Amino acid sequence: MDSCSKYMVTGGAGFIGSHLVDALLAEGKEVVVLDNLATGRMSNLVRAQEHPRFRFVHGSVLDALLVDELARECDTVVHLAAAVGVKLIVEQPLKSFITNIRGTETVLESAQRYGLRVLVASTSEIYGKNSSGQLSETSDRILGSPSVVRWSYSTAKAVDEILTGLYHRERGLKATIVRFFNTVGPRQSPAYGMVIPRFARQAVRGEPLTVHAAGRQRRCFLHVADAVEALLLLLEQPGADGETFNIGSSEEISVRELGERVIAQAGSASSLEYVPYAEAYGAGFEDMQRRVPDTTKLRALTGWQPKHDLTDVLTDAIADARGEVSRLASTSLPGGRAERLPAATASIVKTALAGPCQS
Ligand SMILES: NC(=O)c1ccc[n+]([C@@H]2O[C@H](COP(=O)([O-])OP(=O)(O)OC[C@H]3O[C@@H](n4cnc5c(N)ncnc54)[C@H](O)[C@@H]3O)[C@@H](O)[C@H]2O)c1
């Protein structure tokens, strides 16, 4: 990978995106972030904003002209922008569905026009209710009825994958798909249904940790630093072109045990409180019992392996929660120095990427 490459990171003010941006800048790349701050935060980019090789553009991946303009000046696009989180999807299903399909199509179209290499973020939700042990990239999708809102996210991401594959096969787009399983770490918002940031905040505040159903669901949680490492390795690998990769941890735990681990690790006096799915997400909500990735393909191509275990993941999530809780206690303003530009201003941003390429 050329050290002077210019990267567009859509959704770069979000959780995974902002960590990727920091890593790319540290590697000497130029980075432009396109984000509408729907769930992202400028506070995630505090470090990046000081960098001469960084530029932030406030706007939407649904704005085809803006995406096109930015794509023209880049070599690679990492497409992370999406409506994310079970809670958000359930609360805003139509907006989420449109963002997740149309946004990806817009990015792929511009990437193909200018010959960019593309990495598209997909999700373990692709596998739906398939709970049959380790899931490999070719495992079946098992979905409930389309009328169950949760599956609209899975379906939108599946359409994104199909579009990406077809652009690759029929139009020669250099594209890789990554399916993130539960990814956790600093900067992850608890607001949209992510279990570890929510548990960490509840434990730090001494509130009950709300466990959905009986908490027997089993999940694996990967530290965001390991997820970003996987992305960097794949971006360097010509062999990743046209391929799909799971990215996740294989350290499995039930949600009930996870709650107990968070309480113990935080030294909290909290207890577990069991909440039926219907109360948390409305009637008819469906979940899967088990979700464990098979990452053999990623390991074989890149040699990747996670450097952090669940204890590290929880240590960082609890520290992040403590920081946020004490910041909120000392000020009535929400965290983050949001610097929201009107969309109209963003859509006419024409400045070329500034700053020298320092490797
Ligand atoms: N975090 C996980 O565990 C996980 C799991 C599976 C898949 N993913 C995927 O990884 C990607 C990043 O997720 P994340 O966890 O960092 O979530 P996030 O919500 O922190 O990041 C998504 C970013 O996209 C931005 N965005 C939303 N709509 C946009 C639009 N129309 N135009 C421009 N920006 C827009 C948001 O403001 C946010 O910054 C997503 O594509 C998500 O589907 C994440």
PDBQT file of the ligand as one rigid body, heavy atoms in Angstrom, charges set to zero:
ROOT
HETATM    1  N1  LIG A 401     -19.684  -1.953  16.164  1.00  0.00    +0.000 N 
HETATM    2  C1  LIG A 401     -20.048  -3.183  15.825  1.00  0.00    +0.000 C 
HETATM    3  O1  LIG A 401     -20.053  -4.095  16.661  1.00  0.00    +0.000 OA
HETATM    4  C2  LIG A 401     -20.463  -3.496  14.405  1.00  0.00    +0.000 A 
HETATM    5  C3  LIG A 401     -20.948  -4.786  14.158  1.00  0.00    +0.000 A 
HETATM    6  C4  LIG A 401     -21.330  -5.104  12.861  1.00  0.00    +0.000 A 
HETATM    7  C5  LIG A 401     -21.214  -4.179  11.838  1.00  0.00    +0.000 A 
HETATM    8  N2  LIG A 401     -20.750  -2.927  12.113  1.00  0.00    +0.000 N 
HETATM    9  C6  LIG A 401     -20.658  -1.992  10.977  1.00  0.00    +0.000 C 
HETATM   10  O2  LIG A 401     -19.487  -1.205  11.083  1.00  0.00    +0.000 OA
HETATM   11  C7  LIG A 401     -19.742   0.114  10.604  1.00  0.00    +0.000 C 
HETATM   12  C8  LIG A 401     -19.335   1.128  11.672  1.00  0.00    +0.000 C 
HETATM   13  O3  LIG A 401     -20.145   0.913  12.829  1.00  0.00    +0.000 OA
HETATM   14  P1  LIG A 401     -19.847   1.610  14.245  1.00  0.00    +0.000 P 
HETATM   15  O4  LIG A 401     -20.015   0.579  15.277  1.00  0.00    +0.000 OA
HETATM   16  O5  LIG A 401     -18.595   2.383  14.173  1.00  0.00    +0.000 OA
HETATM   17  O6  LIG A 401     -21.123   2.545  14.364  1.00  0.00    +0.000 OA
HETATM   18  P2  LIG A 401     -21.235   4.129  14.520  1.00  0.00    +0.000 P 
HETATM   19  O7  LIG A 401     -22.693   4.431  14.645  1.00  0.00    +0.000 OA
HETATM   20  O8  LIG A 401     -20.351   4.606  15.607  1.00  0.00    +0.000 OA
HETATM   21  O9  LIG A 401     -20.677   4.631  13.125  1.00  0.00    +0.000 OA
HETATM   22  C9  LIG A 401     -21.487   4.847  11.986  1.00  0.00    +0.000 C 
HETATM   23  C10 LIG A 401     -21.136   6.218  11.474  1.00  0.00    +0.000 C 
HETATM   24  O10 LIG A 401     -21.867   6.457  10.273  1.00  0.00    +0.000 OA
HETATM   25  C11 LIG A 401     -22.330   7.808  10.316  1.00  0.00    +0.000 C 
HETATM   26  N3  LIG A 401     -23.479   7.908   9.415  1.00  0.00    +0.000 N 
HETATM   27  C12 LIG A 401     -24.726   7.385   9.572  1.00  0.00    +0.000 A 
HETATM   28  N4  LIG A 401     -25.488   7.714   8.518  1.00  0.00    +0.000 NA
HETATM   29  C13 LIG A 401     -24.708   8.443   7.672  1.00  0.00    +0.000 A 
HETATM   30  C14 LIG A 401     -24.930   9.074   6.415  1.00  0.00    +0.000 A 
HETATM   31  N5  LIG A 401     -26.109   9.014   5.793  1.00  0.00    +0.000 N 
HETATM   32  N6  LIG A 401     -23.891   9.744   5.853  1.00  0.00    +0.000 NA
HETATM   33  C15 LIG A 401     -22.673   9.821   6.463  1.00  0.00    +0.000 A 
HETATM   34  N7  LIG A 401     -22.425   9.257   7.658  1.00  0.00    +0.000 NA
HETATM   35  C16 LIG A 401     -23.429   8.575   8.240  1.00  0.00    +0.000 A 
HETATM   36  C17 LIG A 401     -22.682   8.039  11.772  1.00  0.00    +0.000 C 
HETATM   37  O11 LIG A 401     -22.783   9.399  12.117  1.00  0.00    +0.000 OA
HETATM   38  C18 LIG A 401     -21.516   7.339  12.450  1.00  0.00    +0.000 C 
HETATM   39  O12 LIG A 401     -20.420   8.200  12.622  1.00  0.00    +0.000 OA
HETATM   40  C19 LIG A 401     -21.210   0.152  10.201  1.00  0.00    +0.000 C 
HETATM   41  O13 LIG A 401     -21.320  -0.026   8.808  1.00  0.00    +0.000 OA
HETATM   42  C20 LIG A 401     -21.820  -1.033  10.927  1.00  0.00    +0.000 C 
HETATM   43  O14 LIG A 401     -22.926  -1.557  10.229  1.00  0.00    +0.000 OA
HETATM   44  C21 LIG A 401     -20.380  -2.571  13.369  1.00  0.00    +0.000 A 
ENDROOT
TORSDOF 0
